[in-house]
Structure formats: structure tokens, C-alpha cells
């Protein structure tokens, strides 16, 4: 099986208010001497992505300046208003309009993710013939995370957010990491069908899966071997935990 061309879209537009530093864009917070966005952009190139599109927004000039210096091959797209994850990825549509292949969607605040895990995810995506593939993890405390519900054949039949889950669904400990591989054409088609009819009035990237299921297309998932890799950085405490984990790899 030959691998399809790969592009990467990195969501990096958020403010990161819980980091308690309004002067610094979230993805520019330092981890062991480098901003968070450095680790994710570097990962995208390790995966062999031929196009890397970083979605910028809050303090975008600072983020763009850093990327131009440290990762000059990165392209950027601007999300002027933060209207959700689906809206963020949609900003890359024009840049990737002629690209044929798969698109990895990464978050700019997940610096512990490894190329090994992502290569496994990409292989699984190709092997299952899925239009969308989710990196998942099993957590001892999955409270607050979207749960992954699978069919008997292992494919995904539903993602249910914690607040919407039944008591039985909340017992499921496999969660959505927010890291994906998509068929480029299908994900942008589905993004145009999203609705902001939810409590936050935002366009959720996870809603594209409903469009896939509606068209009887396969959604697959791969369980991460190391759950620590999917940790996002939202607070100073989580930043310190990531620092310790990163140092332990050296």
C-alpha cells in the first residue's frame, strides 16, 4: 500500500486565557526554551508533510514572525474570529484547494505528541480505508472528554461529549484526543455543512463525523500507546507537568 501525500493543519489561533499571561499567545508559551508551536510544527515536518498550514489568530504577528525564522517552510492562514475548531480548519481550505491526499489536524498546544504515534495513526487511516481517523486514549479519569463509541468491527459509530453522555456512556474510558487524519476532499466538504447550533455558537470539527456517517463512510480510531502524548497545555500546572515528561525522554 503506497502512502498518500500528506499535509498538516495546525490550530494555533487561541488566546489561552487559563495560562494567566495575557501578554503571550498560548502557542508561544515557552517549554524547555522553545514555544509550544515549535514542537508541533517540527512534528509535522518529521511526518513528511509536504504542506504545513498553521492557523493563527491571537497575537498572530508574533507567531508568524517566529515561524518565519524557525520553520520558514510553514504557511499560515488567519482566523480573524475564533468561531471554533471546525471554523479554524476551514481557514486552510484555500491553501489546500489543489492538494490531493490526506490532512493531519494537530493542535498547537500538544507538544508531547511523537512522530512514532502519528505514523501509526496515518498507517491505520490508510489500512482501514477511512475518510477520518481519530487518535484516542484510555484515561483513568475521562471526565470532561468526548467518549469514543465503537462498532463491533472496531470502527467508530459515535463521539459523545461528556455533558451529553448517558450514565452508561460515561463509563467508557476511551476518549477523543482532538488529533485526526482526514481525506482532504471529504473533510472540507463536510466542514461546509457544519452548523453553530450549540451552546457556544461555534463550529465544531467533531461534527464532520456526523456528515461522514450520514454518507455511510468509515470512521476509524487508533488507541495511543502512551496517553501522556495527547496532553494539551491549558494551565501553568500542565506546562510544568509537560516539562517534566519532556525532560524524562532525554
Buried (B, 14 or more C-beta within 10 A) or exposed (E): EEEBBBBBBBBBBBBBEEBEEEEBBBBBBEBEEBBBBBBBBBBBBEBEBEBBBBBBBBBBEBBBEBBEEBBEEBEBBEBEEBBBBBBBBBBBBEBBEEBEBBBBBBBBBBBBBBBEBBBBBBBBBBEBEBBBBBBBBEBEEBEEBBBBBBEEEEBBEBBBBBEEBEEEBEEBBBBBBBBBBBBBBBBBBBBEEBEBEEEEEBBBBBBBBBBBBEEEBBBBBBBBEEBEBBBBBBEEEBBEBBBEBBEEEE
